[in-house]
Amino acid sequence: MKSTSDLFQLENTPTGVISSAFPIGVAIAVAMWTSGFIARLPFVQAAPSLLFAVLAIIVILGGRSAARSHPQRWLATVIATSVAAVFDLLVIGAFLAEDLSDGVRSGIALGSFFTGMTILGLIGAATVQPVPQPRTKIEGMELMGAATFLATLVMIAIGGLVTSEEAGMAVPDWPASFGENMFLLPLSRMTGGIYYEHAHRLYGTLVGLVTISMTVYMFRLGAPRILRWGAVLATFQVIFQGVLGGLRVTEVESVTEVAGQVTAWEESAWSLALRVFHGVDGQLFLALTAAIWLLSSRLWNRQLEGQVPRVDRTWTLILLFGLISQLVMGAMSRHVSREWMIPHIIGAFVVLGLVMVVGARCTLPGMPTPRVRSGLILGIVAAIQVTLGFYALAVTGTEVRSASSGVHETLVATLHQTLGAVLLSVASVLACWTYRPWEATDIGHLGGDIPEEKTS
């Protein structure tokens, strides 16, 4: 085992100005995208002035955070806002699509956008004093992990809205959108179901870029092996998830369009299977990002006392298997046939029982405090999820929907699906605490240097 002075070598290592500011820029972009998506939901339609005010506040607060991340506060702020602006280019095309023929006008608009972002960030930076030391590497990695998880969670919720609104085929082609570059589809075309589906595609692209950025960042900062390869796995999975979503569209048997709107389609067995797999895999991806966020956190890399009996590994793995089975049956019930509802309900009580067993064991004497807290959160989320599940059943009825049935039903069904993904993520975090090497908390040991006999 390394000496105490070596335990937090990575945590105490300061970052350069780019490494300090980059995660903040990513977080600003995720916050802006999420706010913009919510504001333009068909049942929200917030006033443009309100949306502008919210986005401006996000950038100003981001500028404050960037200024506190490194002694070179002005440069850090410029870098952070520039990173956010580059990520925002994915949606800027929708605003400029109808004016792209005028190159001068488009260039002025882009220049004004980058300038405005920078000015707002600098306003935020001016409200704080310079810090004496830059943030550490572990803080940067933790923020990247958090941004990736939160962006993925929003994408899961958007995907739930797409399913609830039966808008998965509102855009009938892929990777193009109505034959056009998906990033240049005019904002005026994004109405109704088209908005849900196309926003899901764009936000999925954001999640992909954020995930790839996280992977590069982990390698650039010399993260431990388990984090680097976890990030690599996440990168492959997010690409795989995007391809699954695209094939689900291209593999339908037929699509009928009238005046630029999809009015009917006939789904093949292969497309339906991809639809189910796409939904389940997205929630597995969220659980992976939750684990990466935890393993990159300062809490995980502290010296913590406690012991976890080996039998808890078995119970936690059984719980994870039960939750994944529930996700599959829930997806089958939602997409294929309500005949899957009975086994899904039975499975809910079985999983709730497993949660009670695992949660009770988390309170045994000598258990590490983070594991106790994770078990408590798991129990609370599971109880809410089961209650919400019965409410969703009462609202959505006994038939697989073929069209939207109103905002209330959409929100209830989407919340139930999203909370199921959160529950799996909490169980993933609990599993990490169960397998944590409690006798050696060095972040470097996470790469596999700890002997197996010392992890119990």
TIGUTI-140557 format. One record per residue (C-alpha): x, y, z. Coordinates in steps of 0.02 Angstrom, whole numbers, plus 32768, in hexadecimal, padded with zeros to 4 digits. Layout:
BEGIN
u v w
X Y Z
...
REM end
This chain:
BEGIN
u v w
8000 8000 8000
803A 80AF 7FDB
8067 8125 8069
7FE7 81A2 80A6
8041 8230 804E
802A 81D6 7FA8
7F72 81AC 7FBE
7F2B 824C 7F76
7FB5 8279 7EFE
7F3C 828C 7E6C
7EBC 82EC 7ED3
7F3D 836B 7F0B
7F84 8385 7E5D
7F4F 842F 7E17
7F10 843F 7D65
7F3E 84BA 7CDD
7EC9 8542 7CA9
7E80 84DF 7C18
7E62 8444 7C82
7E12 84AF 7D09
7D9D 850B 7C92
7D6D 8482 7C17
7CF6 8420 7C8A
7C9F 84C2 7CB8
7C83 84E9 7C00
7C37 843D 7BE7
7BC6 8456 7C7F
7B8E 8501 7C3C
7B60 84B1 7B95
7AFC 8425 7BE8
7A9D 84A3 7C52
7A78 8512 7BBB
7A3D 8480 7B50
79CC 843E 7BDA
797F 84E9 7BFB
7963 8505 7B41
7911 845B 7B2B
7898 8476 7BBB
786D 8526 7B83
783C 84EC 7AD4
77D5 8455 7B08
772C 845D 7AAD
76CE 8465 7B53
7745 84EA 7B9B
7772 8564 7B0F
77C8 85E0 7B82
77DC 8692 7B45
7880 86AF 7AE6
78AC 873D 7B5D
789D 86C8 7BF2
7908 8644 7B9E
798C 86C6 7B73
798F 8702 7C28
79A5 8650 7C69
7A31 862A 7BED
7A89 86CD 7C19
7A82 86A3 7CD2
7ACB 85F7 7CAF
7B5E 8642 7C51
7B7C 86C6 7CD7
7B7C 8641 7D60
7BEE 85D7 7CF4
7C64 866A 7CE5
7C68 867A 7DA2
7C90 85C1 7DB4
7D1A 85CA 7D30
7D67 8662 7D86
7D6F 8600 7E28
7DC0 856A 7DD5
7E6A 85B7 7DB0
7ED3 8650 7DE0
7ECD 8689 7D2A
7E13 86AC 7D3D
7DFB 8711 7C9D
7E4E 8690 7C2E
7DF2 8602 7C85
7D4D 865B 7C67
7D70 8678 7BAF
7D9F 85C0 7B9A
7D04 8582 7BF5
7C8B 85EF 7B93
7CE1 85C5 7AEF
7CD0 850A 7B13
7C17 8522 7B3A
7C00 8587 7A9B
7C51 84FF 7A30
7BDB 847C 7A79
7B4A 84F3 7A59
7B74 84F8 79A0
7B15 8454 798F
7A72 84B3 79AA
7AA2 855C 7963
7A8E 8513 78B5
79D3 8500 78D3
79C5 85BC 78F1
7A32 85EA 785C
79F6 8564 77E2
7983 85D7 7781
7A0A 865D 7771
7AA0 85F1 7743
7A9A 8630 7690
7AD1 86D8 76D3
7B81 86B2 770C
7BA3 8760 7750
7B06 8761 77BA
7B2B 86B2 77FE
7BDE 86E3 7826
7BA5 877E 7883
7B26 8716 78E5
7BA9 8695 7918
7C26 871C 7947
7BA3 8775 79AF
7B75 86D3 7A06
7C29 86AC 7A39
7C46 8760 7A6D
7BA6 8766 7AD4
7BD3 86C4 7B2C
7C7F 8707 7B57
7C3D 87AD 7B98
7BBC 8759 7C07
7C3F 86E3 7C4B
7CB6 8773 7C70
7C2A 87CF 7CCB
7C1A 8738 7D3D
7CD7 872E 7D52
7CDD 87E5 7D87
7C70 87BE 7E1D
7CF0 874C 7E72
7DA0 8763 7EB3
7E34 8703 7E69
7E59 865E 7EBE
7F09 8636 7EFC
7F0D 8582 7EBA
7EC0 8529 7E24
7E46 849C 7E3D
7E8C 83EE 7E4B
7E83 8364 7DCB
7E07 8300 7E31
7D90 8396 7E33
7D9B 83A5 7D77
7D79 82EC 7D5C
7CE9 82F0 7DD7
7C96 8380 7D7A
7CAC 8328 7CD2
7C5E 828B 7D1B
7BCD 82EF 7D63
7BAE 834B 7CBE
7BAC 82A7 7C5F
7B32 8255 7CD8
7ABB 82E9 7CDE
7ABB 82FE 7C22
7A95 8246 7C0E
7A08 8250 7C8D
79B8 82DD 7C2B
79CA 8278 7B8B
7973 81E5 7BDF
78E3 8258 7C0F
78D9 829D 7B5D
78D6 81EC 7B1A
7847 81C8 7B92
77E7 825C 7B4D
7804 821D 7A9C
77BC 8173 7ACC
772C 81BD 7B2F
76FD 822E 7A9D
7716 81A0 7A1E
7789 8216 79C0
7815 819C 7999
77EB 819F 78E0
77BF 8258 78D4
7862 826D 7873
7860 81DC 77F7
7916 81D4 77C3
79C2 81C9 7813
7A48 820D 7822
79F6 8296 77B9
7957 82EC 77F0
78D8 82F9 7763
7968 82E8 76EA
79C8 837B 7737
7A60 8386 77A7
7A18 8362 7854
7A77 83F5 789E
7A2D 846D 781F
7976 843F 782C
791E 84E8 783D
78D4 8510 78E6
782E 8531 7891
7821 8477 7864
7834 843F 7919
777F 8439 7950
7719 83B2 79A7
7760 8304 7999
77EC 8340 7928
782D 83AB 79B7
7832 8319 7A31
788C 82A4 79B9
7904 8323 796F
7931 836D 7A19
7955 82BB 7A53
79CD 82A5 79C0
7A25 834A 79E0
7A32 832D 7A9B
7A73 827E 7A7A
7AFD 82CB 7A11
7B26 833F 7AA3
7B31 82AA 7B19
7BA4 8253 7A9E
7C19 82E9 7A94
7C17 8300 7B50
7C41 8247 7B69
7CD0 824D 7AED
7D0F 82ED 7B3E
7D0A 8298 7BE8
7D6F 8206 7BA6
7DF4 8277 7B5B
7DF7 82DC 7BFB
7E10 8241 7C68
7EA2 8208 7BFD
7EEA 82B7 7BF4
7EEC 82C9 7CB2
7F33 821C 7CD1
7E99 81D3 7D25
7EAB 8125 7D71
7E94 8090 7D00
7DE3 8065 7D35
7DA8 8116 7D0E
7E00 811E 7C67
7DB9 807A 7C29
7D0F 809E 7C75
7D0D 813D 7C0E
7D43 80DC 7B73
7CB5 8061 7B90
7C3D 80F3 7BA1
7C7B 813C 7AFD
7C5D 8099 7A9F
7BB4 8084 7AF1
7B76 8133 7AC8
7BA7 811A 7A11
7B52 8070 7A12
7AB7 80C0 7A61
7AB0 8143 79D8
7ABC 80C0 7950
7A32 805A 79A4
79C0 80F2 79A2
79E5 8113 78EC
79C7 805F 78B5
7923 805F 7913
78EC 80E5 7896
7937 809F 77F7
78F9 7FED 7814
783F 8015 7813
77E2 7FC4 7785
7787 805D 7741
7768 8115 7769
76DC 8185 7728
76FC 8241 771E
767D 82C8 76F6
76B5 837D 76E4
7759 835C 773E
7705 8303 77D1
770D 8248 77F5
7659 820C 77FF
7672 8150 780C
76F9 80CB 780E
7704 800E 7815
7785 7FCC 788E
77E8 7F2E 786A
7811 7EAC 78EF
78C8 7EDF 78E2
789F 7F97 78F9
7833 7F70 7991
78BD 7F08 79DE
7939 7F95 79C3
78BD 800D 7A12
78B9 7FA5 7AB2
7975 7F88 7AB4
7998 8040 7A97
7931 8070 7B2F
797E 7FEF 7BA3
7A30 8010 7B6A
7A1A 80CA 7B89
79F4 80A8 7C40
7A89 8034 7C4E
7AF4 80BF 7C08
7AB1 8136 7C8D
7AE1 80B9 7D15
7B91 80B1 7CCC
7BA3 816E 7CCF
7B66 816F 7D84
7BF2 80F6 7DB2
7C72 815F 7D56
7C37 81FB 7DAF
7C47 81A4 7E57
7CF4 815E 7E34
7D32 8208 7DFE
7CEC 8261 7E98
7D4B 82A5 7F2D
7CDC 8241 7FA3
7D0E 819C 7F53
7DC7 81C7 7F5F
7DC9 81F2 8018
7E03 8181 80A3
7D61 8139 80E8
7D47 80BA 8171
7CDB 8021 8169
7CCC 7F6F 812A
7C52 7F1E 80B1
7C36 7E61 80C2
7C4C 7DFC 8023
7B98 7DBE 802B
7B5F 7E6F 8004
7BB1 7E61 7F5A
7B3D 7DD1 7F31
7AA3 7E2D 7F6E
7AD2 7ECA 7F0C
7AEF 7E69 7E6C
7A47 7E11 7E80
79F6 7EBB 7E96
7A49 7EFE 7DF9
7A0F 7E66 7D96
795E 7E7F 7DD8
795C 7F36 7DA8
799B 7F14 7CF9
7916 7E8E 7CE5
7894 7F0D 7D1B
78D4 7F88 7C99
78C1 7F06 7C11
7811 7ED4 7C46
77DF 7F8A 7C57
781F 7FAE 7BA8
77C4 7F16 7B63
7723 7F4E 7BB8
7734 7FFF 7B77
7768 7FD7 7AC5
772C 7F28 7A9A
7698 7EE6 7AFF
763F 7F08 7BA3
7647 7E4D 7BC2
76F1 7E71 7C0C
769F 7EDD 7C91
7676 7E4F 7D0A
7729 7E0B 7D13
7766 7EBE 7D1D
76F7 7EE0 7DB5
772C 7E3D 7E08
77E1 7E6A 7DE5
77C6 7F14 7E36
7799 7EC2 7EDC
782A 7E48 7ECE
78A3 7ED8 7EAE
7856 7F3C 7F3C
7878 7EA7 7FAE
792C 7EA0 7F73
793C 7F5A 7F94
78FE 7F3F 8046
797C 7EB4 8063
7A0E 7F15 8019
79D8 7FB5 8071
79CB 7F5C 8118
7A79 7F12 8103
7ABC 7FC0 80DE
7A90 7FF1 8191
7AF4 7F65 81E3
7B79 7F9B 8261
7C20 7FC7 8214
7BDA 7FF1 8168
7C2F 8086 8113
7BC8 8125 811F
7BBB 8141 8061
7B73 8092 804B
7AF4 80B2 80D5
7ABD 8151 807E
7AB5 80FB 7FD4
7A47 8073 801E
79D2 80F5 8067
79C4 8152 7FC2
79A6 80AC 7F69
7914 8084 7FDC
78C4 812F 7FC8
78D3 8130 7F0A
7891 807D 7EFE
77F7 80A6 7F68
77D1 813F 7EFE
77EC 80DB 7E5E
7773 8050 7E8E
76EE 80CF 7EC2
7708 8131 7E22
7700 8091 7DBD
764F 8069 7DF9
761B 811D 7DDA
7664 8114 7D2A
7603 8073 7D0B
7562 80C7 7D42
7583 815C 7CD1
75C3 8105 7C35
7547 8075 7C33
755A 7FC2 7BF7
7582 7FDE 7B40
7627 8008 7AEB
7613 80BA 7AAE
761E 80E9 79F7
760E 81A5 7A11
761E 822A 7A97
7592 822D 7B17
75B6 82D4 7B68
7639 832E 7BCE
760A 82DF 7C74
761A 822E 7C36
76BB 8257 7BDA
770E 82A3 7C73
76D9 8215 7CE8
7718 818D 7C72
77BA 81EB 7C50
77DB 820A 7D08
77C0 8152 7D2F
783B 811D 7CA7
78BD 819F 7CDA
78B1 8174 7D93
78CD 80BE 7D65
7971 80F1 7D14
799F 8155 7DB1
797A 80BC 7E1C
79F0 8051 7DB5
7A75 80D9 7DC3
7A64 80DE 7E80
7A78 8021 7E85
7B12 8033 7E18
7B5B 80AF 7E93
7B32 803A 7F23
7B8B 7FAD 7ECA
7C26 801A 7EB8
7C25 803C 7F74
7C11 7F82 7F92
7CAB 7F57 7F2C
7D13 7FEC 7F66
7DBF 7FBE 7FAC
7DA4 8001 805C
7E53 7FDB 809D
7EA7 8047 8019
7E52 80E3 7FDA
7ED9 811B 7F60
7E8B 814C 7EBA
7F1D 80FA 7E65
7EEE 8054 7EB4
7E4C 8053 7E52
7EAD 8016 7DBD
7EBB 7F6A 7E0D
7F52 7F74 7E80
7EF2 7F40 7F1A
7EF9 7E86 7F41
7E50 7E31 7F42
7E61 7DF4 7FF4
7E6A 7EA7 8032
7DC7 7EE5 7FE7
7D4B 7E8D 8056
REM end
